[in-house]
Amino acid sequence: MSACTGQPSVLQGRSLPAQTDMRNERSMSSPRIDNPVEDDPATADFDRRMQCMEVWGGHHAVCESVAMTGLDVWVHSSPSSLRTASGGEDVYFLSSCASGRISRTLLADVSGHGSSVPHLAEELRQQMRRNINLVNQERLVTAVNQQFARTAGQQGFASGLFTTYFLPTRTLSVCAAGHPVPLIYRRSLRSWRFLENPDSEERGGRSVPLGVDENARYDVSTTRVEQDDLVFCMTDALTSSLTASGGPVGTGGLRALLQSFGELPPQEIFPAVLETLEHWHSENVDREGITAMLLRINNRKIPLKDNLLAPLRLFGGLAGLWPDRRPSDGPP
């Protein structure tokens, strides 16, 4: 069964990938990308359609597809069987600005906070709200780091991955704070690559996690993306999963695994990853909570009404008139 949808295996009729050769990234077949979704808010292909000035997310188990202006996002979060039912330690959020030009995601892996995770998740939601209309995400990253430093104290820290897609320039800005390097599928190259230089992680050069140093500064890298490019964001639980030989998968192994799937539509990629990891080692899925996001650049345009209503939404947001939504809420 597919881990995300409950449907028959997405790899049915295929041979499950053997342990992939982490050194070989060009000899494997490339995935087929579906046609872009038409600009239709009522599309049946997605569980929900983000509204302008909306913040959606939380810290509970979820498996949903979200349509945004400029981005399609598939979100999966499954707490470990060792954790309590009050929620996992991974936190995820999406936001869309007053016109839909700015689409933002946040993925955080919280360590050592225990019962304070719901409070921290709410603080992150508020930070996403305060910065929802800013293209530059540096203020958000700084605010979140300071918030963790004040709230966590000696209790723990978090790794965080921030992405901001700006539709007019088709640019994606990424900041990884002690977090695994995202992977990007470049449609023009038909291969999965590290979004940043992989040497920074392989040599142990990750940036400082959130909450460790209140005055830490984090680099933000910006890259141009094209329609149907994919970005795979994940927590450490995926990269620390075990291969068939018992070694860690790592980001290099995950990249090779993604490349090996061949013709899989985006909505089937993460279920295929989980299925393969479970095939490699029975403890991979249950021993840690796993959270990941798959982003796809789409071809949606900003409707005229959203351009005209943006100023009103902006003022309404300042007045606190725009509600936030949780994964348990029904679709808008």
Secondary structure as UniProt FT lines:
FT   TURN            3..5
FT   TURN            10..13
FT   TURN            22..23
FT   TURN            41..42
FT   TURN            44..45
FT   STRAND          48..49
FT   TURN            52..53
FT   STRAND          54..58
FT   STRAND          62..67
FT   STRAND          71..78
FT   TURN            81..82
FT   TURN            85..86
FT   STRAND          90..96
FT   STRAND          102..111
FT   HELIX           114..116
FT   HELIX           117..130
FT   TURN            131..133
FT   HELIX           138..152
FT   TURN            153..154
FT   STRAND          157..166
FT   HELIX           167..169
FT   STRAND          171..177
FT   STRAND          183..186
FT   TURN            187..190
FT   STRAND          191..194
FT   HELIX           199..202
FT   TURN            203..204
FT   TURN            211..212
FT   TURN            214..215
FT   STRAND          221..224
FT   TURN            227..228
FT   STRAND          230..234
FT   HELIX           236..239
FT   TURN            244..245
FT   HELIX           250..260
FT   HELIX           266..268
FT   HELIX           269..280
FT   TURN            282..286
FT   STRAND          290..297
FT   HELIX           304..318
FT   TURN            319..320
FT   TURN            327..328
//
